[in-house]
Amino acid sequence: MATPTVNVVRWTALVTGITYGLLHQSTLQAKYDEQKAKSHASHRAHLIEEARKAYVAKVKADKAGPSSLITDIEDPKFDLEKVIESWTKDS
């Protein structure tokens, strides 16, 4: 049988190990959550920048495109291929 001193040392080591594990796990979880939040913010900023660039490109295309595109069927300069091509570019 183990002496009372050995049992106290064993139980103390067990409680100390569990406490250390819980504290270490909470520290690692906090670091992970912080890194995940930074990653999410970076990804969101990247998406916003892409959308901004796409919007600027669309505005430039809209300024140049509609003035040269004739959609009136009765107009003698009407070109169906150009209209269909512009529809496929928009989608």
PyMOL Python script that loads the backbone (N, CA, C, O; Angstrom):
from pymol import cmd

cmd.read_pdbstr("""\
ATOM      1  N   MET A   1       0.818  -1.188   0.000  1.00  0.00           N
ATOM      2  CA  MET A   1       0.000   0.000   0.000  1.00  0.00           C
ATOM      3  C   MET A   1       0.865   1.257   0.000  1.00  0.00           C
ATOM      4  O   MET A   1       2.001   1.274   0.475  1.00  0.00           O
ATOM      5  N   ALA A   2       0.272   2.297  -0.554  1.00  0.00           N
ATOM      6  CA  ALA A   2       0.995   3.562  -0.641  1.00  0.00           C
ATOM      7  C   ALA A   2       0.799   4.351   0.651  1.00  0.00           C
ATOM      8  O   ALA A   2      -0.242   4.281   1.303  1.00  0.00           O
ATOM      9  N   THR A   3       1.786   5.061   0.972  1.00  0.00           N
ATOM     10  CA  THR A   3       1.714   5.876   2.183  1.00  0.00           C
ATOM     11  C   THR A   3       0.880   7.116   1.916  1.00  0.00           C
ATOM     12  O   THR A   3       0.699   7.496   0.759  1.00  0.00           O
ATOM     13  N   PRO A   4       0.369   7.753   2.956  1.00  0.00           N
ATOM     14  CA  PRO A   4      -0.434   8.959   2.757  1.00  0.00           C
ATOM     15  C   PRO A   4       0.337  10.070   2.039  1.00  0.00           C
ATOM     16  O   PRO A   4      -0.264  10.843   1.293  1.00  0.00           O
ATOM     17  N   THR A   5       1.617  10.164   2.241  1.00  0.00           N
ATOM     18  CA  THR A   5       2.417  11.184   1.569  1.00  0.00           C
ATOM     19  C   THR A   5       2.447  10.946   0.066  1.00  0.00           C
ATOM     20  O   THR A   5       2.347  11.891  -0.717  1.00  0.00           O
ATOM     21  N   VAL A   6       2.584   9.694  -0.338  1.00  0.00           N
ATOM     22  CA  VAL A   6       2.606   9.357  -1.763  1.00  0.00           C
ATOM     23  C   VAL A   6       1.244   9.658  -2.386  1.00  0.00           C
ATOM     24  O   VAL A   6       1.174  10.162  -3.507  1.00  0.00           O
ATOM     25  N   ASN A   7       0.165   9.352  -1.670  1.00  0.00           N
ATOM     26  CA  ASN A   7      -1.175   9.643  -2.188  1.00  0.00           C
ATOM     27  C   ASN A   7      -1.397  11.140  -2.353  1.00  0.00           C
ATOM     28  O   ASN A   7      -2.009  11.561  -3.335  1.00  0.00           O
ATOM     29  N   VAL A   8      -0.923  11.943  -1.429  1.00  0.00           N
ATOM     30  CA  VAL A   8      -1.058  13.399  -1.528  1.00  0.00           C
ATOM     31  C   VAL A   8      -0.281  13.913  -2.737  1.00  0.00           C
ATOM     32  O   VAL A   8      -0.773  14.767  -3.474  1.00  0.00           O
ATOM     33  N   VAL A   9       0.910  13.405  -2.940  1.00  0.00           N
ATOM     34  CA  VAL A   9       1.719  13.818  -4.092  1.00  0.00           C
ATOM     35  C   VAL A   9       1.031  13.426  -5.396  1.00  0.00           C
ATOM     36  O   VAL A   9       1.006  14.218  -6.338  1.00  0.00           O
ATOM     37  N   ARG A  10       0.475  12.222  -5.466  1.00  0.00           N
ATOM     38  CA  ARG A  10      -0.224  11.769  -6.676  1.00  0.00           C
ATOM     39  C   ARG A  10      -1.427  12.644  -6.986  1.00  0.00           C
ATOM     40  O   ARG A  10      -1.610  13.080  -8.122  1.00  0.00           O
ATOM     41  N   TRP A  11      -2.254  12.902  -5.961  1.00  0.00           N
ATOM     42  CA  TRP A  11      -3.451  13.707  -6.168  1.00  0.00           C
ATOM     43  C   TRP A  11      -3.088  15.156  -6.518  1.00  0.00           C
ATOM     44  O   TRP A  11      -3.749  15.790  -7.341  1.00  0.00           O
ATOM     45  N   THR A  12      -2.061  15.653  -5.900  1.00  0.00           N
ATOM     46  CA  THR A  12      -1.611  17.011  -6.207  1.00  0.00           C
ATOM     47  C   THR A  12      -1.125  17.097  -7.659  1.00  0.00           C
ATOM     48  O   THR A  12      -1.427  18.061  -8.363  1.00  0.00           O
ATOM     49  N   ALA A  13      -0.380  16.098  -8.093  1.00  0.00           N
ATOM     50  CA  ALA A  13       0.103  16.075  -9.485  1.00  0.00           C
ATOM     51  C   ALA A  13      -1.067  15.980 -10.455  1.00  0.00           C
ATOM     52  O   ALA A  13      -1.067  16.635 -11.497  1.00  0.00           O
ATOM     53  N   LEU A  14      -2.070  15.164 -10.114  1.00  0.00           N
ATOM     54  CA  LEU A  14      -3.238  15.015 -10.975  1.00  0.00           C
ATOM     55  C   LEU A  14      -4.004  16.331 -11.089  1.00  0.00           C
ATOM     56  O   LEU A  14      -4.339  16.748 -12.198  1.00  0.00           O
ATOM     57  N   VAL A  15      -4.286  16.987  -9.973  1.00  0.00           N
ATOM     58  CA  VAL A  15      -5.030  18.247  -9.989  1.00  0.00           C
ATOM     59  C   VAL A  15      -4.228  19.337 -10.692  1.00  0.00           C
ATOM     60  O   VAL A  15      -4.790  20.137 -11.442  1.00  0.00           O
ATOM     61  N   THR A  16      -2.925  19.372 -10.455  1.00  0.00           N
ATOM     62  CA  THR A  16      -2.071  20.355 -11.117  1.00  0.00           C
ATOM     63  C   THR A  16      -2.061  20.140 -12.631  1.00  0.00           C
ATOM     64  O   THR A  16      -2.124  21.102 -13.396  1.00  0.00           O
ATOM     65  N   GLY A  17      -1.985  18.899 -13.056  1.00  0.00           N
ATOM     66  CA  GLY A  17      -1.993  18.595 -14.486  1.00  0.00           C
ATOM     67  C   GLY A  17      -3.308  18.971 -15.150  1.00  0.00           C
ATOM     68  O   GLY A  17      -3.317  19.511 -16.257  1.00  0.00           O
ATOM     69  N   ILE A  18      -4.411  18.688 -14.483  1.00  0.00           N
ATOM     70  CA  ILE A  18      -5.725  19.045 -15.038  1.00  0.00           C
ATOM     71  C   ILE A  18      -5.859  20.563 -15.124  1.00  0.00           C
ATOM     72  O   ILE A  18      -6.334  21.088 -16.131  1.00  0.00           O
ATOM     73  N   THR A  19      -5.444  21.266 -14.078  1.00  0.00           N
ATOM     74  CA  THR A  19      -5.521  22.732 -14.071  1.00  0.00           C
ATOM     75  C   THR A  19      -4.657  23.322 -15.186  1.00  0.00           C
ATOM     76  O   THR A  19      -5.091  24.223 -15.905  1.00  0.00           O
ATOM     77  N   TYR A  20      -3.438  22.812 -15.324  1.00  0.00           N
ATOM     78  CA  TYR A  20      -2.554  23.291 -16.383  1.00  0.00           C
ATOM     79  C   TYR A  20      -3.179  23.034 -17.759  1.00  0.00           C
ATOM     80  O   TYR A  20      -3.140  23.902 -18.631  1.00  0.00           O
ATOM     81  N   GLY A  21      -3.744  21.859 -17.947  1.00  0.00           N
ATOM     82  CA  GLY A  21      -4.360  21.526 -19.231  1.00  0.00           C
ATOM     83  C   GLY A  21      -5.511  22.457 -19.572  1.00  0.00           C
ATOM     84  O   GLY A  21      -5.638  22.897 -20.715  1.00  0.00           O
ATOM     85  N   LEU A  22      -6.347  22.759 -18.592  1.00  0.00           N
ATOM     86  CA  LEU A  22      -7.469  23.668 -18.836  1.00  0.00           C
ATOM     87  C   LEU A  22      -6.991  25.077 -19.176  1.00  0.00           C
ATOM     88  O   LEU A  22      -7.509  25.706 -20.099  1.00  0.00           O
ATOM     89  N   LEU A  23      -6.012  25.567 -18.437  1.00  0.00           N
ATOM     90  CA  LEU A  23      -5.487  26.907 -18.720  1.00  0.00           C
ATOM     91  C   LEU A  23      -4.800  26.974 -20.085  1.00  0.00           C
ATOM     92  O   LEU A  23      -4.970  27.938 -20.831  1.00  0.00           O
ATOM     93  N   HIS A  24      -4.034  25.950 -20.393  1.00  0.00           N
ATOM     94  CA  HIS A  24      -3.337  25.915 -21.681  1.00  0.00           C
ATOM     95  C   HIS A  24      -4.336  25.836 -22.833  1.00  0.00           C
ATOM     96  O   HIS A  24      -4.164  26.501 -23.854  1.00  0.00           O
ATOM     97  N   GLN A  25      -5.367  25.032 -22.672  1.00  0.00           N
ATOM     98  CA  GLN A  25      -6.393  24.906 -23.712  1.00  0.00           C
ATOM     99  C   GLN A  25      -7.111  26.232 -23.920  1.00  0.00           C
ATOM    100  O   GLN A  25      -7.395  26.601 -25.060  1.00  0.00           O
ATOM    101  N   SER A  26      -7.412  26.955 -22.844  1.00  0.00           N
ATOM    102  CA  SER A  26      -8.098  28.237 -23.000  1.00  0.00           C
ATOM    103  C   SER A  26      -7.189  29.263 -23.684  1.00  0.00           C
ATOM    104  O   SER A  26      -7.669  30.097 -24.453  1.00  0.00           O
ATOM    105  N   THR A  27      -5.891  29.208 -23.411  1.00  0.00           N
ATOM    106  CA  THR A  27      -4.949  30.109 -24.071  1.00  0.00           C
ATOM    107  C   THR A  27      -4.874  29.809 -25.573  1.00  0.00           C
ATOM    108  O   THR A  27      -4.898  30.719 -26.401  1.00  0.00           O
ATOM    109  N   LEU A  28      -4.783  28.531 -25.903  1.00  0.00           N
ATOM    110  CA  LEU A  28      -4.736  28.149 -27.316  1.00  0.00           C
ATOM    111  C   LEU A  28      -6.030  28.521 -28.035  1.00  0.00           C
ATOM    112  O   LEU A  28      -5.994  28.962 -29.184  1.00  0.00           O
ATOM    113  N   GLN A  29      -7.174  28.349 -27.369  1.00  0.00           N
ATOM    114  CA  GLN A  29      -8.456  28.692 -27.978  1.00  0.00           C
ATOM    115  C   GLN A  29      -8.552  30.191 -28.225  1.00  0.00           C
ATOM    116  O   GLN A  29      -9.075  30.614 -29.256  1.00  0.00           O
ATOM    117  N   ALA A  30      -8.055  30.996 -27.296  1.00  0.00           N
ATOM    118  CA  ALA A  30      -8.083  32.448 -27.469  1.00  0.00           C
ATOM    119  C   ALA A  30      -7.225  32.872 -28.665  1.00  0.00           C
ATOM    120  O   ALA A  30      -7.627  33.731 -29.449  1.00  0.00           O
ATOM    121  N   LYS A  31      -6.048  32.268 -28.798  1.00  0.00           N
ATOM    122  CA  LYS A  31      -5.175  32.580 -29.943  1.00  0.00           C
ATOM    123  C   LYS A  31      -5.842  32.181 -31.255  1.00  0.00           C
ATOM    124  O   LYS A  31      -5.779  32.913 -32.243  1.00  0.00           O
ATOM    125  N   TYR A  32      -6.483  31.010 -31.254  1.00  0.00           N
ATOM    126  CA  TYR A  32      -7.163  30.526 -32.461  1.00  0.00           C
ATOM    127  C   TYR A  32      -8.310  31.461 -32.834  1.00  0.00           C
ATOM    128  O   TYR A  32      -8.471  31.804 -34.006  1.00  0.00           O
ATOM    129  N   ASP A  33      -9.110  31.877 -31.851  1.00  0.00           N
ATOM    130  CA  ASP A  33     -10.230  32.772 -32.126  1.00  0.00           C
ATOM    131  C   ASP A  33      -9.749  34.115 -32.672  1.00  0.00           C
ATOM    132  O   ASP A  33     -10.369  34.676 -33.576  1.00  0.00           O
ATOM    133  N   GLU A  34      -8.654  34.627 -32.128  1.00  0.00           N
ATOM    134  CA  GLU A  34      -8.100  35.891 -32.603  1.00  0.00           C
ATOM    135  C   GLU A  34      -7.605  35.762 -34.045  1.00  0.00           C
ATOM    136  O   GLU A  34      -7.847  36.641 -34.872  1.00  0.00           O
ATOM    137  N   GLN A  35      -6.919  34.673 -34.335  1.00  0.00           N
ATOM    138  CA  GLN A  35      -6.411  34.443 -35.692  1.00  0.00           C
ATOM    139  C   GLN A  35      -7.564  34.267 -36.672  1.00  0.00           C
ATOM    140  O   GLN A  35      -7.500  34.751 -37.802  1.00  0.00           O
ATOM    141  N   LYS A  36      -8.615  33.579 -36.245  1.00  0.00           N
ATOM    142  CA  LYS A  36      -9.768  33.362 -37.108  1.00  0.00           C
ATOM    143  C   LYS A  36     -10.485  34.687 -37.403  1.00  0.00           C
ATOM    144  O   LYS A  36     -10.936  34.910 -38.527  1.00  0.00           O
ATOM    145  N   ALA A  37     -10.590  35.556 -36.405  1.00  0.00           N
ATOM    146  CA  ALA A  37     -11.223  36.857 -36.604  1.00  0.00           C
ATOM    147  C   ALA A  37     -10.407  37.716 -37.580  1.00  0.00           C
ATOM    148  O   ALA A  37     -10.974  38.392 -38.437  1.00  0.00           O
ATOM    149  N   LYS A  38      -9.078  37.685 -37.446  1.00  0.00           N
ATOM    150  CA  LYS A  38      -8.225  38.442 -38.372  1.00  0.00           C
ATOM    151  C   LYS A  38      -8.362  37.905 -39.792  1.00  0.00           C
ATOM    152  O   LYS A  38      -8.433  38.673 -40.752  1.00  0.00           O
ATOM    153  N   SER A  39      -8.397  36.593 -39.915  1.00  0.00           N
ATOM    154  CA  SER A  39      -8.537  35.975 -41.227  1.00  0.00           C
ATOM    155  C   SER A  39      -9.875  36.352 -41.861  1.00  0.00           C
ATOM    156  O   SER A  39      -9.943  36.658 -43.052  1.00  0.00           O
ATOM    157  N   HIS A  40     -10.929  36.328 -41.059  1.00  0.00           N
ATOM    158  CA  HIS A  40     -12.255  36.679 -41.568  1.00  0.00           C
ATOM    159  C   HIS A  40     -12.284  38.141 -42.022  1.00  0.00           C
ATOM    160  O   HIS A  40     -12.839  38.451 -43.077  1.00  0.00           O
ATOM    161  N   ALA A  41     -11.695  39.030 -41.239  1.00  0.00           N
ATOM    162  CA  ALA A  41     -11.661  40.448 -41.598  1.00  0.00           C
ATOM    163  C   ALA A  41     -10.850  40.670 -42.874  1.00  0.00           C
ATOM    164  O   ALA A  41     -11.229  41.476 -43.723  1.00  0.00           O
ATOM    165  N   SER A  42      -9.738  39.953 -43.005  1.00  0.00           N
ATOM    166  CA  SER A  42      -8.905  40.077 -44.202  1.00  0.00           C
ATOM    167  C   SER A  42      -9.656  39.578 -45.436  1.00  0.00           C
ATOM    168  O   SER A  42      -9.606  40.199 -46.497  1.00  0.00           O
ATOM    169  N   HIS A  43     -10.345  38.456 -45.286  1.00  0.00           N
ATOM    170  CA  HIS A  43     -11.104  37.900 -46.410  1.00  0.00           C
ATOM    171  C   HIS A  43     -12.226  38.850 -46.819  1.00  0.00           C
ATOM    172  O   HIS A  43     -12.474  39.054 -48.007  1.00  0.00           O
ATOM    173  N   ARG A  44     -12.895  39.423 -45.837  1.00  0.00           N
ATOM    174  CA  ARG A  44     -13.979  40.357 -46.124  1.00  0.00           C
ATOM    175  C   ARG A  44     -13.443  41.600 -46.843  1.00  0.00           C
ATOM    176  O   ARG A  44     -14.058  42.083 -47.793  1.00  0.00           O
ATOM    177  N   ALA A  45     -12.306  42.109 -46.391  1.00  0.00           N
ATOM    178  CA  ALA A  45     -11.710  43.281 -47.046  1.00  0.00           C
ATOM    179  C   ALA A  45     -11.323  42.953 -48.489  1.00  0.00           C
ATOM    180  O   ALA A  45     -11.476  43.782 -49.386  1.00  0.00           O
ATOM    181  N   HIS A  46     -10.821  41.739 -48.700  1.00  0.00           N
ATOM    182  CA  HIS A  46     -10.458  41.316 -50.055  1.00  0.00           C
ATOM    183  C   HIS A  46     -11.697  41.258 -50.945  1.00  0.00           C
ATOM    184  O   HIS A  46     -11.655  41.708 -52.091  1.00  0.00           O
ATOM    185  N   LEU A  47     -12.791  40.712 -50.436  1.00  0.00           N
ATOM    186  CA  LEU A  47     -14.023  40.636 -51.218  1.00  0.00           C
ATOM    187  C   LEU A  47     -14.567  42.031 -51.531  1.00  0.00           C
ATOM    188  O   LEU A  47     -15.053  42.276 -52.635  1.00  0.00           O
ATOM    189  N   ILE A  48     -14.486  42.932 -50.569  1.00  0.00           N
ATOM    190  CA  ILE A  48     -14.958  44.298 -50.794  1.00  0.00           C
ATOM    191  C   ILE A  48     -14.114  44.972 -51.872  1.00  0.00           C
ATOM    192  O   ILE A  48     -14.647  45.674 -52.731  1.00  0.00           O
ATOM    193  N   GLU A  49     -12.813  44.762 -51.829  1.00  0.00           N
ATOM    194  CA  GLU A  49     -11.933  45.356 -52.840  1.00  0.00           C
ATOM    195  C   GLU A  49     -12.229  44.791 -54.230  1.00  0.00           C
ATOM    196  O   GLU A  49     -12.237  45.537 -55.209  1.00  0.00           O
ATOM    197  N   GLU A  50     -12.470  43.494 -54.325  1.00  0.00           N
ATOM    198  CA  GLU A  50     -12.827  42.892 -55.618  1.00  0.00           C
ATOM    199  C   GLU A  50     -14.144  43.459 -56.132  1.00  0.00           C
ATOM    200  O   GLU A  50     -14.269  43.761 -57.319  1.00  0.00           O
ATOM    201  N   ALA A  51     -15.119  43.604 -55.251  1.00  0.00           N
ATOM    202  CA  ALA A  51     -16.411  44.157 -55.658  1.00  0.00           C
ATOM    203  C   ALA A  51     -16.260  45.599 -56.118  1.00  0.00           C
ATOM    204  O   ALA A  51     -16.899  46.021 -57.082  1.00  0.00           O
ATOM    205  N   ARG A  52     -15.416  46.349 -55.427  1.00  0.00           N
ATOM    206  CA  ARG A  52     -15.185  47.747 -55.810  1.00  0.00           C
ATOM    207  C   ARG A  52     -14.565  47.813 -57.207  1.00  0.00           C
ATOM    208  O   ARG A  52     -14.972  48.633 -58.030  1.00  0.00           O
ATOM    209  N   LYS A  53     -13.589  46.957 -57.471  1.00  0.00           N
ATOM    210  CA  LYS A  53     -12.951  46.941 -58.795  1.00  0.00           C
ATOM    211  C   LYS A  53     -13.941  46.532 -59.874  1.00  0.00           C
ATOM    212  O   LYS A  53     -13.950  47.111 -60.961  1.00  0.00           O
ATOM    213  N   ALA A  54     -14.781  45.533 -59.583  1.00  0.00           N
ATOM    214  CA  ALA A  54     -15.778  45.090 -60.556  1.00  0.00           C
ATOM    215  C   ALA A  54     -16.792  46.198 -60.822  1.00  0.00           C
ATOM    216  O   ALA A  54     -17.229  46.381 -61.958  1.00  0.00           O
ATOM    217  N   TYR A  55     -17.164  46.930 -59.788  1.00  0.00           N
ATOM    218  CA  TYR A  55     -18.118  48.031 -59.966  1.00  0.00           C
ATOM    219  C   TYR A  55     -17.525  49.136 -60.837  1.00  0.00           C
ATOM    220  O   TYR A  55     -18.193  49.666 -61.725  1.00  0.00           O
ATOM    221  N   VAL A  56     -16.268  49.475 -60.574  1.00  0.00           N
ATOM    222  CA  VAL A  56     -15.614  50.511 -61.375  1.00  0.00           C
ATOM    223  C   VAL A  56     -15.529  50.067 -62.836  1.00  0.00           C
ATOM    224  O   VAL A  56     -15.767  50.863 -63.744  1.00  0.00           O
ATOM    225  N   ALA A  57     -15.193  48.804 -63.061  1.00  0.00           N
ATOM    226  CA  ALA A  57     -15.115  48.296 -64.433  1.00  0.00           C
ATOM    227  C   ALA A  57     -16.484  48.317 -65.099  1.00  0.00           C
ATOM    228  O   ALA A  57     -16.595  48.623 -66.286  1.00  0.00           O
ATOM    229  N   LYS A  58     -17.519  47.995 -64.347  1.00  0.00           N
ATOM    230  CA  LYS A  58     -18.871  47.980 -64.911  1.00  0.00           C
ATOM    231  C   LYS A  58     -19.320  49.393 -65.248  1.00  0.00           C
ATOM    232  O   LYS A  58     -19.939  49.620 -66.288  1.00  0.00           O
ATOM    233  N   VAL A  59     -19.010  50.340 -64.375  1.00  0.00           N
ATOM    234  CA  VAL A  59     -19.385  51.728 -64.638  1.00  0.00           C
ATOM    235  C   VAL A  59     -18.670  52.245 -65.889  1.00  0.00           C
ATOM    236  O   VAL A  59     -19.271  52.931 -66.716  1.00  0.00           O
ATOM    237  N   LYS A  60     -17.389  51.912 -66.021  1.00  0.00           N
ATOM    238  CA  LYS A  60     -16.653  52.334 -67.219  1.00  0.00           C
ATOM    239  C   LYS A  60     -17.240  51.700 -68.473  1.00  0.00           C
ATOM    240  O   LYS A  60     -17.355  52.350 -69.512  1.00  0.00           O
ATOM    241  N   ALA A  61     -17.613  50.417 -68.368  1.00  0.00           N
ATOM    242  CA  ALA A  61     -18.191  49.733 -69.529  1.00  0.00           C
ATOM    243  C   ALA A  61     -19.565  50.299 -69.864  1.00  0.00           C
ATOM    244  O   ALA A  61     -19.920  50.422 -71.036  1.00  0.00           O
ATOM    245  N   ASP A  62     -20.338  50.644 -68.836  1.00  0.00           N
ATOM    246  CA  ASP A  62     -21.665  51.208 -69.082  1.00  0.00           C
ATOM    247  C   ASP A  62     -21.578  52.584 -69.728  1.00  0.00           C
ATOM    248  O   ASP A  62     -22.427  52.946 -70.542  1.00  0.00           O
ATOM    249  N   LYS A  63     -20.557  53.347 -69.370  1.00  0.00           N
ATOM    250  CA  LYS A  63     -20.400  54.676 -69.969  1.00  0.00           C
ATOM    251  C   LYS A  63     -20.042  54.570 -71.445  1.00  0.00           C
ATOM    252  O   LYS A  63     -20.492  55.380 -72.255  1.00  0.00           O
ATOM    253  N   ALA A  64     -19.242  53.582 -71.793  1.00  0.00           N
ATOM    254  CA  ALA A  64     -18.802  53.445 -73.184  1.00  0.00           C
ATOM    255  C   ALA A  64     -19.774  52.603 -73.998  1.00  0.00           C
ATOM    256  O   ALA A  64     -19.991  52.880 -75.178  1.00  0.00           O
ATOM    257  N   GLY A  65     -20.358  51.588 -73.391  1.00  0.00           N
ATOM    258  CA  GLY A  65     -21.144  50.604 -74.122  1.00  0.00           C
ATOM    259  C   GLY A  65     -22.503  51.057 -74.615  1.00  0.00           C
ATOM    260  O   GLY A  65     -22.749  50.950 -75.817  1.00  0.00           O
ATOM    261  N   PRO A  66     -23.395  51.550 -73.788  1.00  0.00           N
ATOM    262  CA  PRO A  66     -24.765  51.811 -74.229  1.00  0.00           C
ATOM    263  C   PRO A  66     -24.878  52.865 -75.318  1.00  0.00           C
ATOM    264  O   PRO A  66     -25.809  52.804 -76.121  1.00  0.00           O
ATOM    265  N   SER A  67     -23.980  53.814 -75.376  1.00  0.00           N
ATOM    266  CA  SER A  67     -24.081  54.841 -76.407  1.00  0.00           C
ATOM    267  C   SER A  67     -23.828  54.261 -77.800  1.00  0.00           C
ATOM    268  O   SER A  67     -24.374  54.762 -78.783  1.00  0.00           O
ATOM    269  N   SER A  68     -23.012  53.218 -77.895  1.00  0.00           N
ATOM    270  CA  SER A  68     -22.714  52.642 -79.200  1.00  0.00           C
ATOM    271  C   SER A  68     -23.642  51.472 -79.537  1.00  0.00           C
ATOM    272  O   SER A  68     -23.672  51.022 -80.682  1.00  0.00           O
ATOM    273  N   LEU A  69     -24.388  50.980 -78.567  1.00  0.00           N
ATOM    274  CA  LEU A  69     -25.280  49.847 -78.792  1.00  0.00           C
ATOM    275  C   LEU A  69     -26.677  50.353 -79.129  1.00  0.00           C
ATOM    276  O   LEU A  69     -27.256  51.153 -78.395  1.00  0.00           O
ATOM    277  N   ILE A  70     -27.203  49.877 -80.243  1.00  0.00           N
ATOM    278  CA  ILE A  70     -28.546  50.280 -80.673  1.00  0.00           C
ATOM    279  C   ILE A  70     -29.476  49.107 -80.415  1.00  0.00           C
ATOM    280  O   ILE A  70     -29.290  48.022 -80.965  1.00  0.00           O
ATOM    281  N   THR A  71     -30.494  49.336 -79.561  1.00  0.00           N
ATOM    282  CA  THR A  71     -31.424  48.256 -79.216  1.00  0.00           C
ATOM    283  C   THR A  71     -32.782  48.426 -79.872  1.00  0.00           C
ATOM    284  O   THR A  71     -33.663  47.587 -79.686  1.00  0.00           O
ATOM    285  N   ASP A  72     -32.965  49.479 -80.623  1.00  0.00           N
ATOM    286  CA  ASP A  72     -34.235  49.704 -81.320  1.00  0.00           C
ATOM    287  C   ASP A  72     -34.275  48.853 -82.586  1.00  0.00           C
ATOM    288  O   ASP A  72     -33.449  49.015 -83.484  1.00  0.00           O
ATOM    289  N   ILE A  73     -35.230  47.962 -82.642  1.00  0.00           N
ATOM    290  CA  ILE A  73     -35.330  47.032 -83.784  1.00  0.00           C
ATOM    291  C   ILE A  73     -35.645  47.762 -85.087  1.00  0.00           C
ATOM    292  O   ILE A  73     -35.226  47.317 -86.156  1.00  0.00           O
ATOM    293  N   GLU A  74     -36.365  48.858 -85.018  1.00  0.00           N
ATOM    294  CA  GLU A  74     -36.762  49.599 -86.208  1.00  0.00           C
ATOM    295  C   GLU A  74     -35.615  50.421 -86.806  1.00  0.00           C
ATOM    296  O   GLU A  74     -35.708  50.866 -87.950  1.00  0.00           O
ATOM    297  N   ASP A  75     -34.547  50.622 -86.051  1.00  0.00           N
ATOM    298  CA  ASP A  75     -33.414  51.410 -86.523  1.00  0.00           C
ATOM    299  C   ASP A  75     -32.667  50.627 -87.612  1.00  0.00           C
ATOM    300  O   ASP A  75     -32.423  49.433 -87.434  1.00  0.00           O
ATOM    301  N   PRO A  76     -32.300  51.258 -88.726  1.00  0.00           N
ATOM    302  CA  PRO A  76     -31.593  50.544 -89.793  1.00  0.00           C
ATOM    303  C   PRO A  76     -30.181  50.105 -89.389  1.00  0.00           C
ATOM    304  O   PRO A  76     -29.619  49.209 -90.020  1.00  0.00           O
ATOM    305  N   LYS A  77     -29.598  50.714 -88.353  1.00  0.00           N
ATOM    306  CA  LYS A  77     -28.262  50.335 -87.898  1.00  0.00           C
ATOM    307  C   LYS A  77     -28.304  49.264 -86.803  1.00  0.00           C
ATOM    308  O   LYS A  77     -27.270  48.940 -86.218  1.00  0.00           O
ATOM    309  N   PHE A  78     -29.479  48.718 -86.524  1.00  0.00           N
ATOM    310  CA  PHE A  78     -29.635  47.703 -85.480  1.00  0.00           C
ATOM    311  C   PHE A  78     -28.853  46.441 -85.856  1.00  0.00           C
ATOM    312  O   PHE A  78     -28.934  45.962 -86.987  1.00  0.00           O
ATOM    313  N   ASP A  79     -28.087  45.906 -84.879  1.00  0.00           N
ATOM    314  CA  ASP A  79     -27.306  44.686 -85.099  1.00  0.00           C
ATOM    315  C   ASP A  79     -27.637  43.698 -83.974  1.00  0.00           C
ATOM    316  O   ASP A  79     -27.273  43.911 -82.818  1.00  0.00           O
ATOM    317  N   LEU A  80     -28.325  42.629 -84.331  1.00  0.00           N
ATOM    318  CA  LEU A  80     -28.764  41.642 -83.346  1.00  0.00           C
ATOM    319  C   LEU A  80     -27.580  40.945 -82.680  1.00  0.00           C
ATOM    320  O   LEU A  80     -27.646  40.645 -81.487  1.00  0.00           O
ATOM    321  N   GLU A  81     -26.526  40.686 -83.398  1.00  0.00           N
ATOM    322  CA  GLU A  81     -25.361  40.014 -82.829  1.00  0.00           C
ATOM    323  C   GLU A  81     -24.718  40.846 -81.717  1.00  0.00           C
ATOM    324  O   GLU A  81     -24.309  40.303 -80.690  1.00  0.00           O
ATOM    325  N   LYS A  82     -24.631  42.154 -81.919  1.00  0.00           N
ATOM    326  CA  LYS A  82     -24.055  43.017 -80.889  1.00  0.00           C
ATOM    327  C   LYS A  82     -24.926  43.051 -79.634  1.00  0.00           C
ATOM    328  O   LYS A  82     -24.405  43.085 -78.518  1.00  0.00           O
ATOM    329  N   VAL A  83     -26.241  43.043 -79.810  1.00  0.00           N
ATOM    330  CA  VAL A  83     -27.145  43.055 -78.666  1.00  0.00           C
ATOM    331  C   VAL A  83     -27.002  41.749 -77.874  1.00  0.00           C
ATOM    332  O   VAL A  83     -26.914  41.771 -76.647  1.00  0.00           O
ATOM    333  N   ILE A  84     -26.978  40.634 -78.567  1.00  0.00           N
ATOM    334  CA  ILE A  84     -26.837  39.339 -77.885  1.00  0.00           C
ATOM    335  C   ILE A  84     -25.480  39.257 -77.199  1.00  0.00           C
ATOM    336  O   ILE A  84     -25.382  38.738 -76.087  1.00  0.00           O
ATOM    337  N   GLU A  85     -24.447  39.752 -77.837  1.00  0.00           N
ATOM    338  CA  GLU A  85     -23.120  39.743 -77.241  1.00  0.00           C
ATOM    339  C   GLU A  85     -23.084  40.589 -75.964  1.00  0.00           C
ATOM    340  O   GLU A  85     -22.470  40.198 -74.971  1.00  0.00           O
ATOM    341  N   SER A  86     -23.746  41.754 -75.997  1.00  0.00           N
ATOM    342  CA  SER A  86     -23.781  42.582 -74.788  1.00  0.00           C
ATOM    343  C   SER A  86     -24.561  41.899 -73.665  1.00  0.00           C
ATOM    344  O   SER A  86     -24.214  42.051 -72.494  1.00  0.00           O
ATOM    345  N   TRP A  87     -25.596  41.158 -74.003  1.00  0.00           N
ATOM    346  CA  TRP A  87     -26.371  40.425 -72.982  1.00  0.00           C
ATOM    347  C   TRP A  87     -25.518  39.316 -72.354  1.00  0.00           C
ATOM    348  O   TRP A  87     -25.585  39.083 -71.147  1.00  0.00           O
ATOM    349  N   THR A  88     -24.721  38.639 -73.178  1.00  0.00           N
ATOM    350  CA  THR A  88     -23.894  37.555 -72.630  1.00  0.00           C
ATOM    351  C   THR A  88     -22.762  38.111 -71.767  1.00  0.00           C
ATOM    352  O   THR A  88     -22.341  37.457 -70.812  1.00  0.00           O
ATOM    353  N   LYS A  89     -22.262  39.305 -72.085  1.00  0.00           N
ATOM    354  CA  LYS A  89     -21.216  39.927 -71.254  1.00  0.00           C
ATOM    355  C   LYS A  89     -21.784  40.327 -69.889  1.00  0.00           C
ATOM    356  O   LYS A  89     -21.095  40.215 -68.875  1.00  0.00           O
ATOM    357  N   ASP A  90     -23.041  40.793 -69.859  1.00  0.00           N
ATOM    358  CA  ASP A  90     -23.654  41.219 -68.604  1.00  0.00           C
ATOM    359  C   ASP A  90     -23.929  40.053 -67.659  1.00  0.00           C
ATOM    360  O   ASP A  90     -23.905  40.224 -66.440  1.00  0.00           O
ATOM    361  N   SER A  91     -24.186  38.886 -68.206  1.00  0.00           N
ATOM    362  CA  SER A  91     -24.512  37.757 -67.316  1.00  0.00           C
ATOM    363  C   SER A  91     -23.342  36.881 -67.029  1.00  0.00           C
ATOM    364  O   SER A  91     -23.470  35.899 -66.298  1.00  0.00           O
TER     365      SER A  91
END
""", "prot")
cmd.dss("prot")
cmd.show_as("cartoon", "prot")
cmd.util.cbc("prot")
cmd.orient("prot")
